[in-house]
Amino acid sequence: LFAMRSLKKMPKHILKTIYYSLIESHLNYGIMLWGNTYQNILKTIKIQQKKAICIINRKKYRTNVNSYFKENKILNFNNLYQLSLAKFMYKFETGCLPKSFKNLFQLRSDVHNYNTRKAHQIQIKRYNTSYMGTSFLVQGPKYWNTISQELKNVTNMNIFAKNLKNKLIAAM
């Protein structure tokens, strides 16, 4: 934020580039593992991200920035987490992950032989603790099962991520 504040007189597109390189890159690092932790822990991170959006748009820190996320086509923290989960699940579905991840998830049709409407969906793992419920092992299949089949059928990872990002921005 200090670097962005120091350069706040620069054009908006340069500030967005600085945001992506200095802030969003750090948010994305390992977000799939820690991005669904307790909200009181994530509060500080979300506030810092909102401050960065205020700097990009030359607004005061107390400004409501939700519309500026959409205007600048920048994902907020929760959407970054969802995009990360979806990209992981896409790689799992297309077999692009290492072999050690091959048996991480299974389809509902593999669990039982009944022909149901949701047989093509990924089975959500059972869990006993709230901590495990926040894990990507549970949240990944939950979110993947909510994505439309037409979006899942895209053959290229980059196109899938771009289409999902556009969908998430439109939903803000």
C-alpha positions, 0 to 999 in steps of 0.5 A: 500500500505504501508503494501504491500511495507513493505513486497515486498520481500515476494513471489508473492502469499503472496503479492497477498493474501495481495492484496485481503485482504487489497485492493480488499476487500475495493474496493468491499465494496459497489462498486455496489452503488459507482463504476460507479461515475464520472471518475475524482473521481475514478481516484485516486482509479484506480491509487492506485490499479495499484500501488498495482499491481506494488508492486506484480510484483516488477515493477516501478510505471510508468509501464503499468500494464494492462498485469499484471492484466491478468497475475495475474488473478486480475480484474481491477476496472471496471471489479470488478464493472461489476462482482458485478453488474452481481452477483447482477442480477444473485441473482435477476434472481434466486430469492436469494435476499430478498423479498423487491427486488422482484419487482425491475426489470421486464422482457420486456415480462411483459411490453408488449405482443409482441413476440420479440427476447429480450422478455427474457431480463430485461427492462431497467428503464427510467431515466431523469438525468445522475446521475440516468443513472449511478445507478445500477438500470439502469447499472445492467440490461444493463450489464446483457442483454449483458451476454450470455444466456449460462453463465446465465443458470449456476445453481450455483452462485459461478460457475457463478462468476468464469466463468464470472471472467475468461471471463472478464480476457480473455477480458483484 
